[in-house]
Amino acid sequence: VQLQASGGGLVQAGGSLRLSCAASGGTFSNFYMGWFRQAPGKEREWVATINWRGGTTYYEDSMKGRFTISRNNAKNTVYLQMNSLKPEDTAVYYCARSSAQYIGQYRSTNQYYYWGQGTPVTVSS
């Protein structure tokens, strides 16, 4: 499975970006998908996860109400809509596909087997 993330860029604080992650070469629709981010000098942190059907979503507390994860299984694509961006949201954002069709510890990087290459997001103040 190959994951291609896109949509990052430079935005002013308070602005919005929509990230996309297109999957190819394998099964997409039966697995959870997650977004993670990694700021310079920091560990990779979990952002959000969506279940295989898209009916259940999970968010890190600081992203609730600002970020929305969604998926289109017909297009093998998962999205992350980011609104009200803050300078502390600056990071490289990664999408990932779960290693199993159901995962309980969705916040953990080791629950995901396939990773995209990352797309950088910079929020200026």
C-alpha positions in Angstrom: 0.0 0.0 0.0 1.3 3.4 -0.9 0.0 6.5 0.7 0.5 10.0 -0.8 -0.2 13.0 1.4 -0.7 16.4 -0.1 -2.3 19.8 0.7 0.2 21.2 3.1 1.6 24.7 2.8 2.1 28.1 4.4 -1.0 29.7 6.0 -1.5 32.6 8.5 -2.8 31.9 11.9 -6.6 31.6 11.9 -6.5 30.2 8.3 -7.5 26.8 7.0 -5.9 23.9 5.0 -7.3 20.6 3.8 -4.9 17.7 3.6 -5.5 14.7 1.4 -4.0 11.2 1.5 -4.6 9.0 -1.5 -4.0 5.3 -1.1 -3.0 2.9 -3.9 -1.8 -0.6 -4.4 -3.8 -2.3 -1.7 -6.8 -2.4 0.5 -8.0 0.9 1.9 -11.7 0.7 2.8 -11.5 -2.0 5.4 -9.0 -0.3 7.6 -8.7 2.6 10.0 -6.9 5.6 8.8 -5.0 8.1 11.0 -3.3 11.4 10.8 -0.2 12.2 12.9 2.2 15.1 12.9 5.7 15.8 13.9 7.1 19.2 14.7 10.9 19.9 14.5 12.7 18.4 17.5 9.6 16.7 18.8 8.2 13.2 18.7 5.4 12.2 16.3 2.0 12.8 17.8 -1.4 11.5 17.0 -3.9 13.9 15.5 -7.0 12.0 14.5 -8.3 8.6 13.4 -11.3 7.5 11.4 -12.8 4.0 11.3 -13.2 2.0 8.2 -16.7 3.1 7.4 -16.2 6.7 8.4 -18.9 6.6 11.1 -16.6 7.0 14.0 -13.8 9.6 14.5 -11.4 10.3 17.2 -9.4 13.5 17.9 -6.6 14.6 20.1 -8.2 17.1 22.6 -6.4 20.2 21.2 -7.7 19.5 17.7 -11.4 18.9 18.6 -13.6 21.5 17.1 -10.9 22.7 14.7 -9.9 19.6 12.7 -12.2 17.2 10.9 -11.1 13.8 9.5 -13.2 12.2 6.8 -12.8 9.6 4.1 -14.1 8.7 0.7 -13.7 4.9 0.2 -14.7 5.1 -3.4 -11.7 7.4 -4.0 -9.4 5.6 -1.5 -8.7 9.0 0.1 -8.7 10.3 3.6 -8.9 14.0 4.4 -8.0 16.3 7.3 -9.8 19.6 7.2 -7.9 22.0 9.5 -9.5 25.3 10.6 -8.5 28.0 13.0 -4.9 27.1 12.6 -2.4 28.1 15.2 1.4 28.5 15.0 1.7 25.5 17.2 0.1 23.4 14.5 3.2 23.8 12.4 4.5 20.3 11.7 4.9 17.7 9.0 1.6 15.8 8.8 1.6 12.1 8.0 -1.3 9.8 7.1 -1.2 6.2 8.0 -3.3 3.0 7.5 -3.9 0.7 10.4 -2.2 -2.7 10.6 -5.5 -4.4 11.4 -9.1 -3.9 10.5 -9.9 -3.0 14.0 -7.5 -1.2 16.4 -8.1 -0.2 20.0 -5.0 1.9 20.7 -5.6 4.3 17.8 -3.4 6.9 19.3 -0.3 4.7 19.0 2.0 4.8 16.0 2.6 1.1 16.3 -1.1 0.4 15.4 -0.4 1.7 11.9 1.6 -0.2 9.3 1.6 1.9 6.2 2.7 5.6 6.3 2.7 8.4 3.8 5.7 10.6 3.1 4.3 13.6 5.0 3.2 17.0 3.9 4.5 20.1 5.7 2.2 22.7 7.3 3.6 26.0 8.4 1.3 28.4 10.3 2.7 32.0 10.6 1.7 34.3 13.4 
